Amino acid sequence: MSDLFIAAGGGGDPVGTAITAATVGRVLTGTPLGETTIATYAWERLEVDPTPGPLGLVHFTGLAHQAGIPVITPTTQPVGPAGSTLPGLAADLSARLVLLDPWQGLAAMAEQIRRLADAGHDHVRIVDVGGDILAHGDEDTLCSPLVDALVLAACRIAEVPATVYVAGPGTDGEIPQGDVLDRLNGDALTPLAQDIAAIRTALSWHPSEASALFAAAVDGIRGPVRTVNHLIPLTDESARIHCTGLDDALAHNAVAAHLLGVLPPTLEAAADLSAELTQIHELDRERLGAGDSQAPPRGALPWSARAAREAIRDAAQGAPHVTLRFAARALGLTWRQIPSLRAVLGVEGPVLALG
């Protein structure tokens, strides 16, 4: 028997979840976990996947079905024009990645989680990087409440024993760190450098900002970091993992409570319910923004290291550190060019220092 980890936030959360899994294994058992299973959405930014909404089973080829469980492998491919970083993460993370498909509604997602738990996992550990899994729904900076709420509600319906972990409080920019910490009452774990060693290859190319900031904080980076949409301060708490109970998380998450009261039969219905409460409709927002994601790649980097740093420094407006996604955006590059940009600038860590 082993634990099942669920990356509740989609996008880059499998990276932060892998750090959490390594930390949990070291702290709770004294040894690294065996093969870790991470269940995750394939719901990413439009610059990665220009199609609105998450990708489900029908949007991939080459999924490895193991005892009826859809496993993402390095040879799995999204059906065009969709895009996904998950096959790349399957190659670079030691964890087994399992696809969560929310399109058929809350009960179907609960059944997916129950089936995973029954397949040899005696505890579910839900991981959210940043902390919007504790959203009340009225926060001014809230951006994506639905994905986390669906996981909480589905785990309640599935009746699986579950613990919620918030990794790197505040690093996603959706709820201020102080507010996240005020909503937590469980123990905290402190990752070590050895816990992020296995994800450094993934972070060298993945555009995730929240997981990169979490890893940077573990590396000892402190102070403000400029991301594409926020200026996020890294503190000692940014390098910690806080845990809380499923009931406690549900008591904070108003969207999850709303979903449990209605049991929406489709993802579309769930998004409508979330929007009633938060005024944020994540599917409609992506439909409206899909046309803006089609800018072609710029090609080779037309920058020297010095010129690139100067341009990034100007865009950073005084911030001492920036994410690599921000740096690429400042130079008119795409996320796929992050490895080339790292090479030009000589960057090895999760964020770029501008000092």
Buried (B, 14 or more C-beta within 10 A) or exposed (E): EBBBBBBBBBBBBBBBBBBBBBBBBBBEEEEBBEEBBBBBBBBBBBBBBBBBBBBBEEBBEEBBEEEEBBBBBEEBBBEEEBBBBBBBBBEBBBBBBBBBBBBBBBBBBBBBBBEBBEBEBEBBBBBBBBBBBBBBBEBEEBBBBBBBBBBBBBBBBBEBEBBBBBBBBBBBBBBBBEBBBEBBEBEBBEBBEEBBEBBBBBBBBBBBBBBBBBBBBBBEBBEBBBBBEBBBBBBEBBBBBBBBEBEBBBBBBBBBBBBBEBBBEBBBBBBBBBBEBBEBBBBBBBEEEBEEBEEEEEEEBEBEEEEBBEBBBEBBEEBBBBBBBBBBBBBBBBBBBBEBBBEBBEBEBBBBEBE
